[in-house]
Amino acid sequence: MSGVNTPPKALFLSPDGKIYPDTLICSGMISAELNGKPCPYSQNGRLPDPMPLDEFDPNYSPDKGQPGDLCPPCAKQQLAHLGHWQGHGRQTFPEELLPLRLFKCRMWLWLVIPGLHDAEPTALHIDN
């Protein structure tokens, strides 16, 4: 599988507390909803790159964020920072993920994008 050694573009949060990279979810490898097929919204089995929201785009919705905020094109909704949901349904998330902006994708899965902090939604901070 290509992309095995590349950093994840997104981390998907499962209800059982496990965290999966986009390579496993978007490719359909472990997502029961996709029946082993790549997500129809993915790009080569990966999460599409986040793009600035454009209020004039026909697919824009305030549920995704404010104009200029970075958002994956496959996102259905932005749900605040992950820390807001800490303890919801008895789920706990790693401390380093808590400031990240949380999204719900069109497949209804929760995801965060490494480097996309809710406090600064217009910039992606990638550690090298």
Sequence and secondary structure as in RCSB ss.txt:
>XXXX:A:sequence
MSGVNTPPKALFLSPDGKIYPDTLICSGMISAELNGKPCPYSQNGRLPDPMPLDEFDPNYSPDKGQPGDLCPPCA
KQQLAHLGHWQGHGRQTFPEELLPLRLFKCRMWLWLVIPGLHDAEPTALHIDN
>XXXX:A:secstr
 TTTTS  S EEE TTS EEEHHHHTTSSS GGGTTS  TT BTTB    EE  TTSTT  GGG STT EE TTE
EEEEEEGGGGTTGGG    GGGTTEEEEEETTS EEEEEEEETTSTT      
